[in-house]
């Protein structure tokens, strides 16, 4: 596995307020699933932060210190 970026995952009780706060720092919403949202810098898209709420349906992976690790992969779609 090749790591392309490490994104901090921050727990929040209010995704909207967190989105607004990080938006004031120049980040823009790039993904929102209702229980997790990711914001990225328009100038440097690899600079990201994810904000997560408690959601029993979301798979959780934790590191040895108990911190949430969000491991994801993007599939390439064949050219049409």
C-alpha positions in Angstrom: 0.0 0.0 0.0 1.2 3.5 -0.9 0.2 6.3 1.4 -0.5 9.5 -0.6 -1.6 11.7 2.3 -2.5 11.6 6.0 -5.7 13.4 7.0 -6.5 14.3 10.6 -10.0 13.1 11.7 -11.6 15.3 14.3 -14.6 14.4 16.4 -17.3 17.0 16.5 -20.9 17.3 17.9 -21.7 19.8 15.1 -20.6 19.2 11.5 -22.1 22.5 10.4 -20.2 24.5 12.9 -16.9 22.7 12.2 -17.4 23.1 8.5 -18.0 26.9 9.0 -14.9 27.1 11.2 -12.6 25.3 8.8 -14.2 27.2 5.9 -13.1 30.5 7.6 -9.5 29.1 7.3 -10.0 28.6 3.5 -11.0 25.0 3.4 -13.9 23.9 1.2 -16.2 20.9 1.6 -15.3 18.1 -0.8 -17.3 15.2 0.7 -20.2 15.0 3.1 -21.9 11.7 4.1 -23.8 13.2 7.0 -21.7 11.4 9.6 -18.3 12.5 8.2 -17.3 15.4 6.1 -14.0 16.2 4.5 -12.7 19.7 3.7 -9.7 20.5 1.5 -7.7 23.5 0.5 -8.5 24.7 -3.0 -4.9 25.7 -3.6 -3.5 22.4 -2.1 -6.1 19.7 -2.4 -3.9 17.2 -0.4 -4.2 19.5 2.6 -7.4 18.1 4.1 -9.2 17.6 7.4 -12.1 15.2 8.1 -14.7 15.8 10.8 -16.7 12.9 12.2 -19.7 12.4 14.5 -20.6 9.3 16.4 -22.2 6.9 14.0 -22.7 3.2 14.9 -22.9 2.2 11.2 -19.5 3.7 10.3 -16.6 1.3 10.4 -14.0 2.4 12.8 -10.3 1.5 12.7 -8.1 2.6 15.6 -4.4 2.9 16.0 -2.6 1.5 19.1 -3.3 4.8 21.0 -7.0 4.6 20.3 -7.1 7.3 17.6 -9.4 6.8 14.7 -7.6 6.0 11.4 -9.7 6.5 8.2 -8.3 4.2 5.5 -9.8 4.7 2.1 -9.1 3.9 -1.5 -10.4 5.3 -4.7 -11.2 3.0 -7.5 -10.2 3.9 -11.0 -13.0 3.6 -13.5 -12.1 2.2 -16.9 -12.1 4.8 -19.7 -15.3 4.6 -21.7 
